[in-house]
Amino acid sequence: MENQNGMTVKSNNPAPTVEQINADRITQLANKYWAPHTMDSHLSFSSQIVEDIYVQEICASKFSIRRIMMLEFSQYLENFLWPNYNAKTATRAHTMSIVVMVNEKFRERVQVWEAFEKSPEHFPEFFQNVLEACLEESIMDFDLKEQTALIVFLNHCFNSMEVLLVREEVKRLVSLSMWISLQQGRRELEFRKYPKWRKYWKVIRKKDNPQYKEKLEWERKFLHKLMIKFMTILETISEEGPLLSDKVRYCERFLELVIDLEALLPTRRFFNTVMDDCHLVVRCQLSNLLHRPEGELFGQK
């Protein structure tokens, strides 16, 4: 690109040109499998294509915005990923690909949930798969880009509670029943401060279906477990020495999630108590990251 003086300058805009789009491997795959203008000649869905695209175009490029933009431009989510999603048979790559594409739609500020609302039957199972991926025990450095993408997706969901499809899934994570994660003494203290919550608590526990008890308790403890995982990752950061930017970014994105949960009235009421019981703020204030140059943005949150 040239400026007014005829000098060549680098553009910060990662948008590809028309020629690059037409010659791109993603466009060629789209023409074969999901592009609207080649609908009559599409090949059958193949989970291996999803796997290859996730590994070669997303992971290998280190979640390059340019590559993900190409996938979004081709309508990858609405024409291929979601119409062919089945929670019982979906691979991890399929679930993660949807997460990445939703995040890109939010980044570009375009319509996000329309495709899911048109075909909502698999959304609850998809969301469950996302939650389980968020709590995976592995905290190896190479997993952190994926974990960060999952945290960003989760934050988008909590900020989309006006969408019925999404609200039905996230509201269970932040209801009064999440107080099951509190230490018993702290829970009793809160009930003495707010007696009406004790009454509601008893009603909830009484209505619980024993058949779904394990699943219900897993959902109710989800955010507590996620905070424990975050603090575990945060505490792996030493006072000095090498520090991967992906680890810093994960911590920053997680704090953004917590801040948004605290800012939203439907989520703050009960989450705040669980967060306080975890001593999350204190643990952040005492962390090594806060005192490193790389933690400047982390310290501002």
C-alpha positions in Angstrom: 0.0 0.0 0.0 1.3 3.5 -0.9 0.9 6.7 1.1 0.3 10.2 -0.4 4.1 10.6 -1.0 4.2 7.4 -3.1 6.1 5.5 -0.4 5.2 1.9 0.4 3.9 1.3 3.9 2.8 -1.8 5.7 -0.9 -2.2 6.3 -2.2 -3.4 9.7 -5.3 -4.7 8.0 -5.1 -8.5 7.7 -8.0 -8.6 5.2 -7.0 -10.7 2.1 -7.4 -9.4 -1.5 -10.0 -10.9 -3.9 -7.2 -12.7 -5.8 -5.8 -14.2 -2.6 -9.3 -15.4 -1.6 -9.9 -17.1 -4.9 -6.6 -18.9 -4.9 -6.8 -19.9 -1.2 -7.0 -23.5 -0.1 -10.0 -22.6 2.1 -11.9 -21.2 -0.8 -11.2 -24.3 -2.8 -12.5 -26.5 0.0 -15.5 -24.3 0.5 -16.4 -24.7 -3.2 -16.3 -28.5 -2.8 -18.1 -28.8 0.5 -20.2 -25.8 1.7 -20.1 -22.6 -0.5 -23.7 -21.5 -1.3 -23.0 -20.9 -5.0 -21.7 -24.5 -5.5 -24.5 -26.2 -3.5 -25.6 -28.5 -6.4 -22.1 -30.1 -6.6 -21.2 -30.4 -2.9 -19.3 -33.5 -1.7 -20.7 -35.3 1.4 -19.8 -34.0 4.9 -16.5 -35.4 6.2 -15.3 -35.0 9.7 -11.7 -35.4 8.4 -12.1 -32.1 6.5 -13.0 -30.4 9.8 -10.0 -32.1 11.5 -7.6 -31.1 8.7 -8.9 -27.5 8.7 -8.6 -27.2 12.4 -5.1 -28.6 12.6 -3.6 -27.1 9.4 -5.4 -23.7 9.2 -6.2 -22.8 12.8 -3.7 -24.6 15.1 -0.7 -24.6 12.7 -1.2 -20.9 12.1 -1.4 -20.3 15.8 -5.0 -19.1 15.5 -4.1 -16.6 12.9 -6.8 -13.9 12.4 -6.2 -13.9 8.7 -6.9 -17.6 8.3 -9.9 -17.5 10.6 -11.2 -14.5 8.6 -11.0 -16.6 5.5 -13.1 -19.3 7.1 -15.7 -16.8 8.3 -15.8 -15.2 4.8 -16.6 -18.7 3.4 -19.5 -19.1 5.8 -17.8 -22.1 7.3 -19.8 -22.0 10.6 -23.4 -21.7 9.2 -23.0 -23.8 6.1 -20.7 -26.7 7.3 -19.8 -26.8 11.0 -23.2 -26.3 12.7 -25.5 -28.1 10.2 -23.3 -31.2 10.5 -22.8 -31.0 14.3 -23.9 -34.0 16.3 -22.8 -33.9 20.0 -22.6 -37.6 20.3 -20.2 -38.1 17.4 -18.5 -34.7 17.1 -14.8 -34.6 17.5 -12.9 -32.1 19.7 -11.7 -30.3 16.5 -15.4 -29.9 15.4 -16.4 -28.4 18.8 -13.3 -26.1 18.9 -13.8 -25.0 15.4 -17.3 -23.7 16.3 -15.9 -21.9 19.3 -13.2 -20.2 17.2 -15.7 -19.2 14.5 -18.2 -17.8 17.1 -15.3 -15.7 18.6 -14.5 -14.4 15.1 -18.1 -13.4 14.5 -18.0 -11.4 17.7 -14.7 -9.8 16.8 -16.2 -8.7 13.4 -19.4 -7.7 15.1 -21.7 -9.6 12.8 -24.8 -11.8 13.5 -23.7 -14.7 15.7 -26.5 -16.8 17.1 -28.9 -16.9 14.1 -27.4 -20.2 12.7 -27.8 -21.8 16.1 -31.4 -20.6 16.5 -32.4 -22.1 13.2 -31.2 -25.5 14.3 -31.0 -25.5 18.1 -31.5 -29.2 18.9 -27.7 -29.9 19.5 -26.9 -26.6 21.2 -27.2 -27.9 24.9 -24.9 -30.8 24.2 -22.5 -28.6 22.3 -22.4 -26.2 25.2 -21.8 -29.1 27.6 -18.8 -30.2 25.5 -17.4 -26.7 25.7 -17.8 -26.6 29.5 -16.0 -30.0 29.8 -13.2 -28.7 27.5 -12.8 -25.6 29.8 -12.1 -27.9 32.7 -9.6 -30.2 31.1 -6.8 -30.9 33.6 -4.0 -30.3 31.1 -2.4 -26.9 31.6 0.5 -27.5 29.2 1.6 -24.4 27.4 0.6 -25.6 23.9 -3.0 -26.0 25.2 -3.3 -22.4 26.3 -4.4 -20.9 22.9 -7.4 -23.4 22.9 -8.1 -22.7 26.6 -8.1 -18.9 25.9 -10.5 -19.3 23.0 -12.8 -21.3 25.3 -12.7 -18.6 27.9 -13.5 -15.9 25.4 -16.4 -18.0 24.0 -17.8 -18.5 27.5 -17.6 -14.7 28.1 -19.5 -14.1 24.9 -22.2 -16.5 26.1 -22.6 -14.7 29.4 -22.9 -11.4 27.6 -25.6 -12.9 25.3 -28.2 -13.7 28.0 -30.8 -11.8 25.9 -30.7 -14.7 23.5 -33.0 -17.4 24.9 -31.0 -20.3 23.5 -27.9 -19.1 25.3 -29.6 -18.0 28.4 -31.1 -21.4 29.0 -27.6 -22.9 29.2 -25.7 -20.3 31.2 -28.2 -19.4 33.8 -27.7 -22.8 35.5 -24.1 -21.9 36.1 -24.8 -18.8 38.1 -27.9 -19.5 40.0 -28.3 -19.8 43.8 -27.5 -23.5 43.5 -23.8 -22.7 42.7 -23.5 -22.0 46.4 -22.9 -25.7 46.8 -19.3 -24.8 46.1 -19.1 -22.6 49.3 -17.6 -24.0 52.4 -20.4 -24.9 54.7 -19.6 -22.2 57.3 -19.5 -19.5 54.7 -22.8 -20.7 53.2 -24.5 -20.7 56.7 -23.1 -17.1 57.2 -24.7 -16.0 54.0 -28.0 -17.6 54.8 -28.1 -15.8 58.2 -27.5 -12.5 56.3 -30.2 -13.4 53.7 -32.8 -15.7 55.3 -34.9 -15.9 52.2 -32.0 -17.6 50.3 -32.1 -20.5 52.8 -35.7 -21.0 51.9 -35.0 -21.0 48.2 -32.0 -23.3 48.7 -34.2 -25.9 50.4 -36.7 -25.7 47.6 -34.0 -26.2 45.0 -32.5 -29.2 46.8 -35.9 -30.8 47.3 -36.8 -30.5 43.6 -33.6 -32.0 42.4 -34.1 -35.2 40.4 -31.9 -37.9 41.9 -31.4 -39.2 38.4 -29.6 -36.0 37.3 -27.9 -35.3 40.6 -24.4 -35.8 39.3 -24.9 -33.6 36.2 -26.6 -30.9 38.3 -23.8 -30.8 40.8 -21.2 -30.7 38.1 -22.8 -27.6 36.5 -23.2 -25.9 39.9 -19.5 -26.4 40.7 -18.3 -25.5 37.2 -17.3 -21.8 37.8 -15.7 -22.7 41.1 -13.6 -25.4 39.4 -12.7 -23.0 36.6 -11.4 -20.4 39.1 -9.3 -23.0 40.8 -7.9 -24.0 37.4 -7.1 -20.3 36.6 -5.3 -19.9 39.9 -3.3 -23.0 39.3 -2.1 -21.7 36.0 -1.4 -18.2 37.5 0.7 -19.8 40.2 3.0 -21.5 37.6 4.3 -18.1 36.7 7.7 -17.4 38.4 9.1 -14.1 39.6 11.5 -14.0 36.7 12.6 -16.0 33.7 10.9 -16.8 30.4 7.2 -16.3 30.2 5.0 -17.4 27.3 2.7 -14.6 26.0 -0.1 -17.3 25.7 -0.1 -17.8 29.4 -0.3 -14.1 30.1 -3.1 -13.8 27.5 -5.1 -16.6 29.2 -4.8 -14.9 32.6 -5.9 -11.6 31.1 -8.9 -13.1 29.3 -9.9 -15.0 32.4 -10.0 -11.8 34.4 -12.1 -10.2 31.7 -14.6 -13.0 32.2 -14.7 -12.5 35.9 -15.1 -8.7 35.5 -18.0 -9.2 33.2 -19.6 -11.7 35.5 -19.3 -9.2 38.3 -20.7 -6.4 36.1 -23.9 -8.2 35.0 -26.7 -8.2 37.5 -28.1 -11.7 36.5 -24.7 -13.2 37.1 -23.2 -11.1 39.9 -25.6 -11.9 42.7 -24.4 -15.4 43.6 -21.1 -15.6 41.7 -19.6 -12.8 43.8 -19.9 -14.8 47.0 -18.3 -17.9 45.4 -15.5 -15.8 43.9 -14.8 -14.2 47.3 -14.8 -17.6 49.0 -12.1 -18.7 46.5 -10.0 -15.6 47.5 -9.5 -15.0 43.8 -8.8 -11.3 44.1 -6.2 -11.8 46.8 -4.5 -14.6 44.9 -4.2 -12.3 41.9 -2.8 -9.5 44.0 -0.2 -11.8 45.4 0.7 -13.4 42.1 4.1 -13.0 40.5 2.5 -11.9 37.2 1.3 -8.7 38.8 4.9 -7.7 39.5 6.4 -8.6 36.1 6.5 -6.2 33.1 4.3 -8.6 31.2 1.6 -8.3 33.8 1.0 -4.6 33.3 -2.4 -5.1 31.6 -3.3 -7.9 34.0 -2.7 -5.5 36.9 -5.1 -2.9 35.3 -8.0 -5.3 35.2 
